[in-house]
């Protein structure tokens, strides 16, 4: 148990942040999975934009480090470009 009033407040704050972060992480995982399972070209572009938006928001909120979000966006873009190139060939 916390010994100080400020420590007791931190317990509540940490729990609220943990719940919010879990929700944001789950949403990011969902939209990234949507990109990786998309089949149509139009759907791929739309889901990629949605994933970029979700990653940017998560980085802005502090759920992910900005470089982590950037790395994930880069890898997703590479994946989409590879899929698009394979589809045209």
PyMOL Python script that loads the backbone (N, CA, C, O; Angstrom):
from pymol import cmd

cmd.read_pdbstr("""\
ATOM      1  N   UNK A   1       0.833  -1.193   0.000  1.00  0.00           N
ATOM      2  CA  UNK A   1       0.000   0.000   0.000  1.00  0.00           C
ATOM      3  C   UNK A   1       0.875   1.254   0.000  1.00  0.00           C
ATOM      4  O   UNK A   1       1.955   1.267   0.591  1.00  0.00           O
ATOM      5  N   UNK A   2       0.399   2.302  -0.667  1.00  0.00           N
ATOM      6  CA  UNK A   2       1.172   3.547  -0.680  1.00  0.00           C
ATOM      7  C   UNK A   2       1.213   4.196   0.697  1.00  0.00           C
ATOM      8  O   UNK A   2       0.240   4.154   1.450  1.00  0.00           O
ATOM      9  N   UNK A   3       2.345   4.791   1.007  1.00  0.00           N
ATOM     10  CA  UNK A   3       2.516   5.429   2.319  1.00  0.00           C
ATOM     11  C   UNK A   3       2.188   6.923   2.279  1.00  0.00           C
ATOM     12  O   UNK A   3       1.886   7.521   3.311  1.00  0.00           O
ATOM     13  N   UNK A   4       2.247   7.514   1.104  1.00  0.00           N
ATOM     14  CA  UNK A   4       2.015   8.954   0.987  1.00  0.00           C
ATOM     15  C   UNK A   4       0.801   9.227   0.119  1.00  0.00           C
ATOM     16  O   UNK A   4       0.396   8.401  -0.699  1.00  0.00           O
ATOM     17  N   UNK A   5       0.234  10.402   0.317  1.00  0.00           N
ATOM     18  CA  UNK A   5      -0.943  10.795  -0.453  1.00  0.00           C
ATOM     19  C   UNK A   5      -0.616  10.858  -1.946  1.00  0.00           C
ATOM     20  O   UNK A   5      -1.415  10.428  -2.779  1.00  0.00           O
ATOM     21  N   UNK A   6       0.545  11.390  -2.276  1.00  0.00           N
ATOM     22  CA  UNK A   6       0.926  11.510  -3.691  1.00  0.00           C
ATOM     23  C   UNK A   6       1.119  10.131  -4.322  1.00  0.00           C
ATOM     24  O   UNK A   6       0.800   9.930  -5.494  1.00  0.00           O
ATOM     25  N   UNK A   7       1.640   9.186  -3.542  1.00  0.00           N
ATOM     26  CA  UNK A   7       1.827   7.827  -4.052  1.00  0.00           C
ATOM     27  C   UNK A   7       0.467   7.165  -4.297  1.00  0.00           C
ATOM     28  O   UNK A   7       0.303   6.415  -5.260  1.00  0.00           O
ATOM     29  N   UNK A   8      -0.496   7.442  -3.431  1.00  0.00           N
ATOM     30  CA  UNK A   8      -1.839   6.894  -3.607  1.00  0.00           C
ATOM     31  C   UNK A   8      -2.475   7.459  -4.874  1.00  0.00           C
ATOM     32  O   UNK A   8      -3.167   6.746  -5.600  1.00  0.00           O
ATOM     33  N   UNK A   9      -2.237   8.739  -5.132  1.00  0.00           N
ATOM     34  CA  UNK A   9      -2.750   9.358  -6.357  1.00  0.00           C
ATOM     35  C   UNK A   9      -2.113   8.723  -7.590  1.00  0.00           C
ATOM     36  O   UNK A   9      -2.781   8.500  -8.600  1.00  0.00           O
ATOM     37  N   UNK A  10      -0.834   8.439  -7.499  1.00  0.00           N
ATOM     38  CA  UNK A  10      -0.123   7.840  -8.626  1.00  0.00           C
ATOM     39  C   UNK A  10      -0.685   6.459  -8.967  1.00  0.00           C
ATOM     40  O   UNK A  10      -0.716   6.072 -10.135  1.00  0.00           O
ATOM     41  N   UNK A  11      -1.125   5.725  -7.960  1.00  0.00           N
ATOM     42  CA  UNK A  11      -1.702   4.403  -8.201  1.00  0.00           C
ATOM     43  C   UNK A  11      -2.912   4.543  -9.119  1.00  0.00           C
ATOM     44  O   UNK A  11      -3.055   3.792 -10.084  1.00  0.00           O
ATOM     45  N   UNK A  12      -3.784   5.508  -8.817  1.00  0.00           N
ATOM     46  CA  UNK A  12      -4.966   5.731  -9.647  1.00  0.00           C
ATOM     47  C   UNK A  12      -4.603   6.207 -11.038  1.00  0.00           C
ATOM     48  O   UNK A  12      -5.160   5.736 -12.029  1.00  0.00           O
ATOM     49  N   UNK A  13      -3.672   7.138 -11.110  1.00  0.00           N
ATOM     50  CA  UNK A  13      -3.230   7.681 -12.398  1.00  0.00           C
ATOM     51  C   UNK A  13      -2.633   6.582 -13.268  1.00  0.00           C
ATOM     52  O   UNK A  13      -2.946   6.476 -14.454  1.00  0.00           O
ATOM     53  N   UNK A  14      -1.777   5.771 -12.671  1.00  0.00           N
ATOM     54  CA  UNK A  14      -1.140   4.689 -13.418  1.00  0.00           C
ATOM     55  C   UNK A  14      -2.157   3.693 -13.944  1.00  0.00           C
ATOM     56  O   UNK A  14      -2.021   3.196 -15.062  1.00  0.00           O
ATOM     57  N   UNK A  15      -3.173   3.398 -13.149  1.00  0.00           N
ATOM     58  CA  UNK A  15      -4.205   2.451 -13.587  1.00  0.00           C
ATOM     59  C   UNK A  15      -4.999   3.026 -14.751  1.00  0.00           C
ATOM     60  O   UNK A  15      -5.271   2.322 -15.723  1.00  0.00           O
ATOM     61  N   UNK A  16      -5.372   4.303 -14.661  1.00  0.00           N
ATOM     62  CA  UNK A  16      -6.118   4.931 -15.762  1.00  0.00           C
ATOM     63  C   UNK A  16      -5.288   4.931 -17.036  1.00  0.00           C
ATOM     64  O   UNK A  16      -5.811   4.649 -18.114  1.00  0.00           O
ATOM     65  N   UNK A  17      -4.012   5.241 -16.928  1.00  0.00           N
ATOM     66  CA  UNK A  17      -3.133   5.243 -18.104  1.00  0.00           C
ATOM     67  C   UNK A  17      -2.948   3.843 -18.671  1.00  0.00           C
ATOM     68  O   UNK A  17      -2.913   3.654 -19.887  1.00  0.00           O
ATOM     69  N   UNK A  18      -2.830   2.855 -17.773  1.00  0.00           N
ATOM     70  CA  UNK A  18      -2.643   1.481 -18.223  1.00  0.00           C
ATOM     71  C   UNK A  18      -3.846   1.024 -19.049  1.00  0.00           C
ATOM     72  O   UNK A  18      -3.685   0.391 -20.092  1.00  0.00           O
ATOM     73  N   UNK A  19      -5.038   1.345 -18.582  1.00  0.00           N
ATOM     74  CA  UNK A  19      -6.250   0.958 -19.295  1.00  0.00           C
ATOM     75  C   UNK A  19      -6.323   1.663 -20.642  1.00  0.00           C
ATOM     76  O   UNK A  19      -6.642   1.040 -21.654  1.00  0.00           O
ATOM     77  N   UNK A  20      -6.026   2.970 -20.661  1.00  0.00           N
ATOM     78  CA  UNK A  20      -6.068   3.716 -21.921  1.00  0.00           C
ATOM     79  C   UNK A  20      -5.021   3.192 -22.897  1.00  0.00           C
ATOM     80  O   UNK A  20      -5.305   3.006 -24.080  1.00  0.00           O
ATOM     81  N   UNK A  21      -3.812   2.957 -22.399  1.00  0.00           N
ATOM     82  CA  UNK A  21      -2.742   2.466 -23.268  1.00  0.00           C
ATOM     83  C   UNK A  21      -3.081   1.101 -23.851  1.00  0.00           C
ATOM     84  O   UNK A  21      -2.792   0.833 -25.018  1.00  0.00           O
ATOM     85  N   UNK A  22      -3.692   0.239 -23.045  1.00  0.00           N
ATOM     86  CA  UNK A  22      -4.068  -1.091 -23.535  1.00  0.00           C
ATOM     87  C   UNK A  22      -5.093  -0.966 -24.653  1.00  0.00           C
ATOM     88  O   UNK A  22      -5.032  -1.691 -25.645  1.00  0.00           O
ATOM     89  N   UNK A  23      -6.032  -0.046 -24.488  1.00  0.00           N
ATOM     90  CA  UNK A  23      -7.063   0.158 -25.500  1.00  0.00           C
ATOM     91  C   UNK A  23      -6.453   0.673 -26.802  1.00  0.00           C
ATOM     92  O   UNK A  23      -6.799   0.201 -27.885  1.00  0.00           O
ATOM     93  N   UNK A  24      -5.555   1.631 -26.691  1.00  0.00           N
ATOM     94  CA  UNK A  24      -4.918   2.201 -27.882  1.00  0.00           C
ATOM     95  C   UNK A  24      -4.059   1.155 -28.582  1.00  0.00           C
ATOM     96  O   UNK A  24      -4.079   1.050 -29.809  1.00  0.00           O
ATOM     97  N   UNK A  25      -3.304   0.382 -27.801  1.00  0.00           N
ATOM     98  CA  UNK A  25      -2.461  -0.673 -28.383  1.00  0.00           C
ATOM     99  C   UNK A  25      -3.312  -1.706 -29.125  1.00  0.00           C
ATOM    100  O   UNK A  25      -2.952  -2.153 -30.213  1.00  0.00           O
ATOM    101  N   UNK A  26      -4.431  -2.073 -28.530  1.00  0.00           N
ATOM    102  CA  UNK A  26      -5.318  -3.050 -29.162  1.00  0.00           C
ATOM    103  C   UNK A  26      -5.854  -2.500 -30.477  1.00  0.00           C
ATOM    104  O   UNK A  26      -5.941  -3.229 -31.466  1.00  0.00           O
ATOM    105  N   UNK A  27      -6.216  -1.213 -30.496  1.00  0.00           N
ATOM    106  CA  UNK A  27      -6.728  -0.606 -31.728  1.00  0.00           C
ATOM    107  C   UNK A  27      -5.646  -0.602 -32.810  1.00  0.00           C
ATOM    108  O   UNK A  27      -5.919  -0.908 -33.971  1.00  0.00           O
ATOM    109  N   UNK A  28      -4.425  -0.254 -32.422  1.00  0.00           N
ATOM    110  CA  UNK A  28      -3.314  -0.224 -33.388  1.00  0.00           C
ATOM    111  C   UNK A  28      -3.084  -1.623 -33.955  1.00  0.00           C
ATOM    112  O   UNK A  28      -2.906  -1.783 -35.162  1.00  0.00           O
ATOM    113  N   UNK A  29      -3.088  -2.625 -33.094  1.00  0.00           N
ATOM    114  CA  UNK A  29      -2.896  -4.000 -33.561  1.00  0.00           C
ATOM    115  C   UNK A  29      -3.989  -4.406 -34.542  1.00  0.00           C
ATOM    116  O   UNK A  29      -3.722  -5.092 -35.529  1.00  0.00           O
ATOM    117  N   UNK A  30      -5.218  -3.980 -34.268  1.00  0.00           N
ATOM    118  CA  UNK A  30      -6.344  -4.314 -35.139  1.00  0.00           C
ATOM    119  C   UNK A  30      -6.185  -3.697 -36.518  1.00  0.00           C
ATOM    120  O   UNK A  30      -6.353  -4.380 -37.528  1.00  0.00           O
ATOM    121  N   UNK A  31      -5.858  -2.390 -36.567  1.00  0.00           N
ATOM    122  CA  UNK A  31      -5.756  -1.733 -37.873  1.00  0.00           C
ATOM    123  C   UNK A  31      -4.543  -2.228 -38.652  1.00  0.00           C
ATOM    124  O   UNK A  31      -4.587  -2.294 -39.880  1.00  0.00           O
ATOM    125  N   UNK A  32      -3.467  -2.575 -37.962  1.00  0.00           N
ATOM    126  CA  UNK A  32      -2.284  -3.117 -38.655  1.00  0.00           C
ATOM    127  C   UNK A  32      -2.619  -4.484 -39.244  1.00  0.00           C
ATOM    128  O   UNK A  32      -2.218  -4.801 -40.364  1.00  0.00           O
ATOM    129  N   UNK A  33      -3.353  -5.289 -38.484  1.00  0.00           N
ATOM    130  CA  UNK A  33      -3.755  -6.603 -38.986  1.00  0.00           C
ATOM    131  C   UNK A  33      -4.676  -6.446 -40.202  1.00  0.00           C
ATOM    132  O   UNK A  33      -4.618  -7.234 -41.146  1.00  0.00           O
ATOM    133  N   UNK A  34      -5.518  -5.424 -40.160  1.00  0.00           N
ATOM    134  CA  UNK A  34      -6.422  -5.148 -41.269  1.00  0.00           C
ATOM    135  C   UNK A  34      -5.625  -4.842 -42.546  1.00  0.00           C
ATOM    136  O   UNK A  34      -6.004  -5.275 -43.635  1.00  0.00           O
ATOM    137  N   UNK A  35      -4.532  -4.101 -42.411  1.00  0.00           N
ATOM    138  CA  UNK A  35      -3.671  -3.787 -43.560  1.00  0.00           C
ATOM    139  C   UNK A  35      -3.069  -5.077 -44.112  1.00  0.00           C
ATOM    140  O   UNK A  35      -3.072  -5.304 -45.322  1.00  0.00           O
ATOM    141  N   UNK A  36      -2.559  -5.908 -43.227  1.00  0.00           N
ATOM    142  CA  UNK A  36      -1.855  -7.118 -43.659  1.00  0.00           C
ATOM    143  C   UNK A  36      -2.781  -8.168 -44.272  1.00  0.00           C
ATOM    144  O   UNK A  36      -2.320  -9.039 -45.010  1.00  0.00           O
ATOM    145  N   UNK A  37      -4.078  -8.097 -43.974  1.00  0.00           N
ATOM    146  CA  UNK A  37      -5.001  -9.091 -44.514  1.00  0.00           C
ATOM    147  C   UNK A  37      -5.845  -8.553 -45.669  1.00  0.00           C
ATOM    148  O   UNK A  37      -6.630  -9.294 -46.261  1.00  0.00           O
ATOM    149  N   UNK A  38      -5.690  -7.280 -45.989  1.00  0.00           N
ATOM    150  CA  UNK A  38      -6.478  -6.658 -47.064  1.00  0.00           C
ATOM    151  C   UNK A  38      -6.070  -7.231 -48.419  1.00  0.00           C
ATOM    152  O   UNK A  38      -4.900  -7.532 -48.653  1.00  0.00           O
ATOM    153  N   UNK A  39      -7.054  -7.376 -49.306  1.00  0.00           N
ATOM    154  CA  UNK A  39      -6.776  -7.961 -50.615  1.00  0.00           C
ATOM    155  C   UNK A  39      -6.905  -6.956 -51.759  1.00  0.00           C
ATOM    156  O   UNK A  39      -6.123  -7.009 -52.709  1.00  0.00           O
ATOM    157  N   UNK A  40      -7.871  -6.048 -51.689  1.00  0.00           N
ATOM    158  CA  UNK A  40      -8.069  -5.116 -52.805  1.00  0.00           C
ATOM    159  C   UNK A  40      -7.146  -3.912 -52.684  1.00  0.00           C
ATOM    160  O   UNK A  40      -6.758  -3.521 -51.583  1.00  0.00           O
ATOM    161  N   UNK A  41      -6.797  -3.328 -53.830  1.00  0.00           N
ATOM    162  CA  UNK A  41      -5.886  -2.177 -53.865  1.00  0.00           C
ATOM    163  C   UNK A  41      -6.485  -0.966 -53.150  1.00  0.00           C
ATOM    164  O   UNK A  41      -5.796  -0.291 -52.385  1.00  0.00           O
ATOM    165  N   UNK A  42      -7.782  -0.687 -53.401  1.00  0.00           N
ATOM    166  CA  UNK A  42      -8.427   0.458 -52.759  1.00  0.00           C
ATOM    167  C   UNK A  42      -8.519   0.243 -51.248  1.00  0.00           C
ATOM    168  O   UNK A  42      -8.275   1.162 -50.466  1.00  0.00           O
ATOM    169  N   UNK A  43      -8.866  -0.955 -50.854  1.00  0.00           N
ATOM    170  CA  UNK A  43      -8.961  -1.278 -49.432  1.00  0.00           C
ATOM    171  C   UNK A  43      -7.610  -1.200 -48.750  1.00  0.00           C
ATOM    172  O   UNK A  43      -7.508  -0.802 -47.590  1.00  0.00           O
ATOM    173  N   UNK A  44      -6.577  -1.583 -49.480  1.00  0.00           N
ATOM    174  CA  UNK A  44      -5.222  -1.540 -48.941  1.00  0.00           C
ATOM    175  C   UNK A  44      -4.799  -0.101 -48.652  1.00  0.00           C
ATOM    176  O   UNK A  44      -4.236   0.187 -47.596  1.00  0.00           O
ATOM    177  N   UNK A  45      -5.073   0.797 -49.598  1.00  0.00           N
ATOM    178  CA  UNK A  45      -4.720   2.206 -49.403  1.00  0.00           C
ATOM    179  C   UNK A  45      -5.491   2.810 -48.234  1.00  0.00           C
ATOM    180  O   UNK A  45      -4.918   3.525 -47.412  1.00  0.00           O
ATOM    181  N   UNK A  46      -6.784   2.524 -48.161  1.00  0.00           N
ATOM    182  CA  UNK A  46      -7.618   3.079 -47.086  1.00  0.00           C
ATOM    183  C   UNK A  46      -7.179   2.547 -45.725  1.00  0.00           C
ATOM    184  O   UNK A  46      -7.086   3.309 -44.762  1.00  0.00           O
ATOM    185  N   UNK A  47      -6.912   1.259 -45.642  1.00  0.00           N
ATOM    186  CA  UNK A  47      -6.507   0.687 -44.360  1.00  0.00           C
ATOM    187  C   UNK A  47      -5.104   1.152 -43.964  1.00  0.00           C
ATOM    188  O   UNK A  47      -4.806   1.270 -42.776  1.00  0.00           O
ATOM    189  N   UNK A  48      -4.243   1.417 -44.948  1.00  0.00           N
ATOM    190  CA  UNK A  48      -2.909   1.944 -44.641  1.00  0.00           C
ATOM    191  C   UNK A  48      -3.013   3.346 -44.042  1.00  0.00           C
ATOM    192  O   UNK A  48      -2.325   3.671 -43.074  1.00  0.00           O
ATOM    193  N   UNK A  49      -3.883   4.171 -44.630  1.00  0.00           N
ATOM    194  CA  UNK A  49      -4.093   5.523 -44.072  1.00  0.00           C
ATOM    195  C   UNK A  49      -4.627   5.440 -42.640  1.00  0.00           C
ATOM    196  O   UNK A  49      -4.205   6.198 -41.767  1.00  0.00           O
ATOM    197  N   UNK A  50      -5.547   4.522 -42.412  1.00  0.00           N
ATOM    198  CA  UNK A  50      -6.122   4.351 -41.070  1.00  0.00           C
ATOM    199  C   UNK A  50      -5.045   3.900 -40.074  1.00  0.00           C
ATOM    200  O   UNK A  50      -5.012   4.366 -38.935  1.00  0.00           O
ATOM    201  N   UNK A  51      -4.176   3.002 -40.508  1.00  0.00           N
ATOM    202  CA  UNK A  51      -3.101   2.510 -39.646  1.00  0.00           C
ATOM    203  C   UNK A  51      -2.112   3.628 -39.329  1.00  0.00           C
ATOM    204  O   UNK A  51      -1.673   3.760 -38.186  1.00  0.00           O
ATOM    205  N   UNK A  52      -1.759   4.432 -40.331  1.00  0.00           N
ATOM    206  CA  UNK A  52      -0.844   5.556 -40.103  1.00  0.00           C
ATOM    207  C   UNK A  52      -1.437   6.526 -39.091  1.00  0.00           C
ATOM    208  O   UNK A  52      -0.745   7.016 -38.199  1.00  0.00           O
ATOM    209  N   UNK A  53      -2.724   6.792 -39.244  1.00  0.00           N
ATOM    210  CA  UNK A  53      -3.410   7.713 -38.339  1.00  0.00           C
ATOM    211  C   UNK A  53      -3.387   7.168 -36.908  1.00  0.00           C
ATOM    212  O   UNK A  53      -3.108   7.906 -35.963  1.00  0.00           O
ATOM    213  N   UNK A  54      -3.679   5.879 -36.756  1.00  0.00           N
ATOM    214  CA  UNK A  54      -3.700   5.262 -35.429  1.00  0.00           C
ATOM    215  C   UNK A  54      -2.311   5.276 -34.794  1.00  0.00           C
ATOM    216  O   UNK A  54      -2.174   5.542 -33.600  1.00  0.00           O
ATOM    217  N   UNK A  55      -1.286   4.990 -35.590  1.00  0.00           N
ATOM    218  CA  UNK A  55       0.088   4.995 -35.067  1.00  0.00           C
ATOM    219  C   UNK A  55       0.521   6.398 -34.668  1.00  0.00           C
ATOM    220  O   UNK A  55       1.167   6.580 -33.636  1.00  0.00           O
ATOM    221  N   UNK A  56       0.169   7.392 -35.480  1.00  0.00           N
ATOM    222  CA  UNK A  56       0.519   8.775 -35.144  1.00  0.00           C
ATOM    223  C   UNK A  56      -0.165   9.227 -33.853  1.00  0.00           C
ATOM    224  O   UNK A  56       0.444   9.889 -33.013  1.00  0.00           O
ATOM    225  N   UNK A  57      -1.428   8.863 -33.712  1.00  0.00           N
ATOM    226  CA  UNK A  57      -2.167   9.233 -32.499  1.00  0.00           C
ATOM    227  C   UNK A  57      -1.561   8.556 -31.272  1.00  0.00           C
ATOM    228  O   UNK A  57      -1.415   9.180 -30.221  1.00  0.00           O
ATOM    229  N   UNK A  58      -1.211   7.283 -31.411  1.00  0.00           N
ATOM    230  CA  UNK A  58      -0.623   6.550 -30.289  1.00  0.00           C
ATOM    231  C   UNK A  58       0.707   7.175 -29.876  1.00  0.00           C
ATOM    232  O   UNK A  58       1.007   7.265 -28.686  1.00  0.00           O
ATOM    233  N   UNK A  59       1.504   7.606 -30.852  1.00  0.00           N
ATOM    234  CA  UNK A  59       2.785   8.250 -30.542  1.00  0.00           C
ATOM    235  C   UNK A  59       2.550   9.599 -29.872  1.00  0.00           C
ATOM    236  O   UNK A  59       3.269   9.970 -28.944  1.00  0.00           O
ATOM    237  N   UNK A  60       1.557  10.320 -30.339  1.00  0.00           N
ATOM    238  CA  UNK A  60       1.251  11.633 -29.769  1.00  0.00           C
ATOM    239  C   UNK A  60       0.791  11.510 -28.315  1.00  0.00           C
ATOM    240  O   UNK A  60       1.115  12.355 -27.481  1.00  0.00           O
ATOM    241  N   UNK A  61       0.030  10.447 -28.018  1.00  0.00           N
ATOM    242  CA  UNK A  61      -0.465  10.232 -26.659  1.00  0.00           C
ATOM    243  C   UNK A  61       0.603   9.658 -25.730  1.00  0.00           C
ATOM    244  O   UNK A  61       0.426   9.630 -24.513  1.00  0.00           O
ATOM    245  N   UNK A  62       1.719   9.197 -26.318  1.00  0.00           N
ATOM    246  CA  UNK A  62       2.786   8.643 -25.498  1.00  0.00           C
ATOM    247  C   UNK A  62       2.661   7.145 -25.282  1.00  0.00           C
ATOM    248  O   UNK A  62       3.371   6.575 -24.453  1.00  0.00           O
ATOM    249  N   UNK A  63       1.768   6.504 -26.019  1.00  0.00           N
ATOM    250  CA  UNK A  63       1.610   5.054 -25.892  1.00  0.00           C
ATOM    251  C   UNK A  63       2.810   4.362 -26.527  1.00  0.00           C
ATOM    252  O   UNK A  63       3.343   3.400 -25.974  1.00  0.00           O
ATOM    253  N   UNK A  64       3.230   4.854 -27.686  1.00  0.00           N
ATOM    254  CA  UNK A  64       4.435   4.375 -28.354  1.00  0.00           C
ATOM    255  C   UNK A  64       5.439   5.512 -28.416  1.00  0.00           C
ATOM    256  O   UNK A  64       5.068   6.685 -28.446  1.00  0.00           O
ATOM    257  N   UNK A  65       6.706   5.152 -28.434  1.00  0.00           N
ATOM    258  CA  UNK A  65       7.745   6.148 -28.685  1.00  0.00           C
ATOM    259  C   UNK A  65       7.605   6.587 -30.146  1.00  0.00           C
ATOM    260  O   UNK A  65       7.272   5.769 -31.003  1.00  0.00           O
ATOM    261  N   UNK A  66       7.852   7.857 -30.434  1.00  0.00           N
ATOM    262  CA  UNK A  66       7.708   8.327 -31.828  1.00  0.00           C
ATOM    263  C   UNK A  66       8.514   7.522 -32.843  1.00  0.00           C
ATOM    264  O   UNK A  66       8.047   7.292 -33.959  1.00  0.00           O
ATOM    265  N   UNK A  67       9.715   7.092 -32.469  1.00  0.00           N
ATOM    266  CA  UNK A  67      10.519   6.302 -33.408  1.00  0.00           C
ATOM    267  C   UNK A  67       9.921   4.918 -33.623  1.00  0.00           C
ATOM    268  O   UNK A  67      10.032   4.358 -34.714  1.00  0.00           O
ATOM    269  N   UNK A  68       9.289   4.365 -32.598  1.00  0.00           N
ATOM    270  CA  UNK A  68       8.629   3.069 -32.742  1.00  0.00           C
ATOM    271  C   UNK A  68       7.487   3.179 -33.737  1.00  0.00           C
ATOM    272  O   UNK A  68       7.328   2.329 -34.613  1.00  0.00           O
ATOM    273  N   UNK A  69       6.695   4.232 -33.594  1.00  0.00           N
ATOM    274  CA  UNK A  69       5.574   4.448 -34.518  1.00  0.00           C
ATOM    275  C   UNK A  69       6.095   4.640 -35.941  1.00  0.00           C
ATOM    276  O   UNK A  69       5.528   4.103 -36.893  1.00  0.00           O
ATOM    277  N   UNK A  70       7.169   5.403 -36.079  1.00  0.00           N
ATOM    278  CA  UNK A  70       7.758   5.655 -37.392  1.00  0.00           C
ATOM    279  C   UNK A  70       8.265   4.360 -38.021  1.00  0.00           C
ATOM    280  O   UNK A  70       8.070   4.123 -39.213  1.00  0.00           O
ATOM    281  N   UNK A  71       8.911   3.533 -37.220  1.00  0.00           N
ATOM    282  CA  UNK A  71       9.434   2.257 -37.724  1.00  0.00           C
ATOM    283  C   UNK A  71       8.298   1.352 -38.191  1.00  0.00           C
ATOM    284  O   UNK A  71       8.394   0.713 -39.238  1.00  0.00           O
ATOM    285  N   UNK A  72       7.227   1.302 -37.411  1.00  0.00           N
ATOM    286  CA  UNK A  72       6.087   0.459 -37.787  1.00  0.00           C
ATOM    287  C   UNK A  72       5.426   0.972 -39.056  1.00  0.00           C
ATOM    288  O   UNK A  72       5.012   0.181 -39.903  1.00  0.00           O
ATOM    289  N   UNK A  73       5.322   2.296 -39.196  1.00  0.00           N
ATOM    290  CA  UNK A  73       4.741   2.880 -40.410  1.00  0.00           C
ATOM    291  C   UNK A  73       5.605   2.545 -41.618  1.00  0.00           C
ATOM    292  O   UNK A  73       5.091   2.216 -42.687  1.00  0.00           O
ATOM    293  N   UNK A  74       6.913   2.630 -41.444  1.00  0.00           N
ATOM    294  CA  UNK A  74       7.836   2.337 -42.533  1.00  0.00           C
ATOM    295  C   UNK A  74       7.707   0.888 -42.977  1.00  0.00           C
ATOM    296  O   UNK A  74       7.672   0.600 -44.173  1.00  0.00           O
ATOM    297  N   UNK A  75       7.638  -0.014 -42.024  1.00  0.00           N
ATOM    298  CA  UNK A  75       7.532  -1.438 -42.353  1.00  0.00           C
ATOM    299  C   UNK A  75       6.206  -1.753 -43.027  1.00  0.00           C
ATOM    300  O   UNK A  75       6.145  -2.581 -43.935  1.00  0.00           O
ATOM    301  N   UNK A  76       5.135  -1.084 -42.575  1.00  0.00           N
ATOM    302  CA  UNK A  76       3.837  -1.290 -43.215  1.00  0.00           C
ATOM    303  C   UNK A  76       3.856  -0.787 -44.652  1.00  0.00           C
ATOM    304  O   UNK A  76       3.332  -1.442 -45.553  1.00  0.00           O
ATOM    305  N   UNK A  77       4.464   0.384 -44.863  1.00  0.00           N
ATOM    306  CA  UNK A  77       4.534   0.949 -46.211  1.00  0.00           C
ATOM    307  C   UNK A  77       5.337   0.037 -47.129  1.00  0.00           C
ATOM    308  O   UNK A  77       4.968  -0.170 -48.285  1.00  0.00           O
ATOM    309  N   UNK A  78       6.438  -0.507 -46.612  1.00  0.00           N
ATOM    310  CA  UNK A  78       7.241  -1.444 -47.392  1.00  0.00           C
ATOM    311  C   UNK A  78       6.420  -2.676 -47.767  1.00  0.00           C
ATOM    312  O   UNK A  78       6.481  -3.157 -48.898  1.00  0.00           O
ATOM    313  N   UNK A  79       5.657  -3.176 -46.809  1.00  0.00           N
ATOM    314  CA  UNK A  79       4.806  -4.338 -47.047  1.00  0.00           C
ATOM    315  C   UNK A  79       3.790  -4.042 -48.137  1.00  0.00           C
ATOM    316  O   UNK A  79       3.611  -4.842 -49.055  1.00  0.00           O
ATOM    317  N   UNK A  80       3.123  -2.898 -48.043  1.00  0.00           N
ATOM    318  CA  UNK A  80       2.088  -2.527 -49.012  1.00  0.00           C
ATOM    319  C   UNK A  80       2.701  -2.370 -50.398  1.00  0.00           C
ATOM    320  O   UNK A  80       2.118  -2.821 -51.384  1.00  0.00           O
ATOM    321  N   UNK A  81       3.864  -1.740 -50.486  1.00  0.00           N
ATOM    322  CA  UNK A  81       4.530  -1.566 -51.779  1.00  0.00           C
ATOM    323  C   UNK A  81       4.924  -2.907 -52.384  1.00  0.00           C
ATOM    324  O   UNK A  81       4.820  -3.106 -53.595  1.00  0.00           O
ATOM    325  N   UNK A  82       5.376  -3.822 -51.539  1.00  0.00           N
ATOM    326  CA  UNK A  82       5.759  -5.160 -52.004  1.00  0.00           C
ATOM    327  C   UNK A  82       4.533  -5.908 -52.537  1.00  0.00           C
ATOM    328  O   UNK A  82       4.598  -6.563 -53.578  1.00  0.00           O
ATOM    329  N   UNK A  83       3.430  -5.803 -51.820  1.00  0.00           N
ATOM    330  CA  UNK A  83       2.191  -6.469 -52.237  1.00  0.00           C
ATOM    331  C   UNK A  83       1.687  -5.864 -53.531  1.00  0.00           C
ATOM    332  O   UNK A  83       1.263  -6.588 -54.431  1.00  0.00           O
ATOM    333  N   UNK A  84       1.728  -4.538 -53.635  1.00  0.00           N
ATOM    334  CA  UNK A  84       1.251  -3.858 -54.844  1.00  0.00           C
ATOM    335  C   UNK A  84       2.111  -4.253 -56.050  1.00  0.00           C
ATOM    336  O   UNK A  84       1.586  -4.480 -57.140  1.00  0.00           O
ATOM    337  N   UNK A  85       3.420  -4.335 -55.854  1.00  0.00           N
ATOM    338  CA  UNK A  85       4.315  -4.714 -56.944  1.00  0.00           C
ATOM    339  C   UNK A  85       4.074  -6.163 -57.369  1.00  0.00           C
ATOM    340  O   UNK A  85       4.121  -6.471 -58.560  1.00  0.00           O
ATOM    341  N   UNK A  86       3.823  -7.031 -56.433  1.00  0.00           N
ATOM    342  CA  UNK A  86       3.557  -8.427 -56.751  1.00  0.00           C
ATOM    343  C   UNK A  86       2.230  -8.574 -57.488  1.00  0.00           C
ATOM    344  O   UNK A  86       2.082  -9.430 -58.361  1.00  0.00           O
ATOM    345  N   UNK A  87       1.269  -7.730 -57.126  1.00  0.00           N
ATOM    346  CA  UNK A  87      -0.037  -7.786 -57.773  1.00  0.00           C
ATOM    347  C   UNK A  87       0.011  -7.322 -59.215  1.00  0.00           C
ATOM    348  O   UNK A  87      -0.755  -7.812 -60.045  1.00  0.00           O
ATOM    349  N   UNK A  88       0.900  -6.382 -59.531  1.00  0.00           N
ATOM    350  CA  UNK A  88       1.006  -5.842 -60.902  1.00  0.00           C
ATOM    351  C   UNK A  88       1.847  -6.751 -61.789  1.00  0.00           C
ATOM    352  O   UNK A  88       1.642  -6.796 -63.002  1.00  0.00           O
ATOM    353  N   UNK A  89       2.767  -7.457 -61.210  1.00  0.00           N
ATOM    354  CA  UNK A  89       3.684  -8.285 -62.010  1.00  0.00           C
ATOM    355  C   UNK A  89       3.026  -9.513 -62.586  1.00  0.00           C
ATOM    356  O   UNK A  89       3.676 -10.296 -63.277  1.00  0.00           O
TER     357      UNK A  89
END
""", "prot")
cmd.dss("prot")
cmd.show_as("cartoon", "prot")
cmd.util.cbc("prot")
cmd.orient("prot")
